[in-house]
Amino acid sequence: MSETSPRPSAAGPAAPASSPRRYPRPRLSRLGLGPGKLTRLKRLLYTHGPGGGTLLVLPIDQGLEHGPVDFFPNPDALDPQYQYDLAREGKFSAIALHIGLAEKYFHEYAGDVPLILKLNGKTTIPGDAQAFSPLTGTVEDAVRLGADAVGYTIYVGSPAQDRDFLQFLEVRKEAQRFGMPLIVWAYPRGEAVAKKGGKESLYAVDYAARVAHELGADVVKLNYPVASEKDVDSPAPYNTLRLPPSEAFRKVVQSAGRSLVLVSGGEKIGDEELLRKVRSSMDAGATGIIFGRNLWQRPKADALRLTRELHGIFREYAQDPS
């Protein structure tokens, strides 16, 4: 099957639930990567974690982005060592976090847990009307710490996106210079987005995927689009599309082109719903998941049990590094 599959359509029969159609992921050989990026990305995709060209990432940037409130469901998770231990024992592809948690903890796990250094962030204290994440670290910090990738958040649709794009331009150039894979957290935000269906609409998520691809993301982290009554406010033809969730996400993956797609976990959900979301995402052509609260808000024994199930799912989607 070619990498460019027919666009999903609301018309026509859906594939039987017992035999879902699986779409291929972009091959590394077609991503236009230099040797530095290729080496680091191969380590994440094939040497660590589930392997087989998949990614299982544990983020712990929520302490900055949301505040300590996210740690109340599992007080043990307030100590970053909890997530580091979970990443090592659960054999994750990488752990993603900000500079402070890398400087103070990563040396104890270097070589065991690959690092994705998050380079920008913001708090939730101001609203999202003017959403913008200033830099908190540099690509040079990532190289010094031994990271295998860097992460950057872009707020697509925010009134501040002009300076966001300019800031990202400098990060992208440094990532290229140092041979560091660049993962973009592509999040629709702002009043204009809210008036056009909202940040979870297919229109907004699909647009964010395309923006990240066109700005130079090697990997893009996206939320799963959620259909709602606000979709009628989206621009045409999105306001008339009635796609099943799996087809809607396939549309998003297609818009990401040759940028690999990571699916965001969001708020904690039940085990069965989580596993369905993972399978649906991988069937649609995603490369992997980046789930934080859905794992470290659980007691460690439960988180590790669920992680083993995720490894089993990813083995079904393994592919050669050609």
C-alpha positions, 0 to 999 in steps of 0.5 A: 500500500502506498503512503498516500492513501485515498482521503477518507470520505463520509460516504461508502461502507466503513471497514468491519470492526473486526478487520480495521484498515491499517494505514502505513506510517511514513518511512524514515528514508523518506523524511529528508533527515540528515545523519544526526537526526536520523541516528537519534530518531532511529534510537527512539524508534528502534532501540528503546521502547517498544521498537519496530518504528513506534514511539511510547513517550512519557511526558512530565511537562504538566507541572509547568503547564498545569501546575501541581494540581495534576499530581493530586490523584497520585501524590507519589507522582509529585516527585519526578523520580516517580516518572523517571522510574516508570519510564525506565521500568516500563521501557519507554521510548523517551521521557519528555520534560523541561530543563530543570527536571533534566538538570536535576534528575536525568544524570541518574537515568542517562543511557537508560531512559532517552530524553526529549528536552522541552524547549518552551512552556507557559503556565495556565495562570493567564488565559489562552486568549494570547497563548504563547510559550517563551523559551525555557531551554536551548538545543545546545542544552539538549546536546549537552544533556544527551537528549535524543530530541527536542520539543516545542509548542506552537499555538496555532491561531493565537494572536501571538502566533507571529512571534511564535513562528519567529521563535520557532524559526530559530529553534528549527535552525539550531535543531538542524545545525545540531542534528536534533530531531524536532517534535512540535506540540501543535495546539490550536488556541485563541478566540479565533479558533474558539469561534470556528468550532473550537480547539478540539474540532477536526478543522482546528486539529487538522489545520494544526497538523498541516502548520507543524508539517509546513514549519518543519516538524520532524514529529508532531504531537496532536490531540484527537479531534472531538466532534461536537455541535460547535462543528457547524461553526467551522469553515466549509467543508468542515462544517458539513463533514460527519466523519467517524472518529477513526476517519477524522484522525486519518485525515489529520495524519494525512495533513501531517504528511511526512511528519511522524504523528504522536497522539496526545493522551490528555486527561485520564480515561479508563483502560478500555477507552485508552487502549481503543484510542491507541489502536484507532490512532495506530490504524490511522497511521500514527507513529505512537503516543505521548501519554502522561496523566493517563499513566503516571496518575495511576499507582505504579503497578497499574501503570506498568501493567497498562504499559505492558499492554501498550507494548503488546499493541505496538508489536502488532504495528512493527515495521522495518527501518527502511 
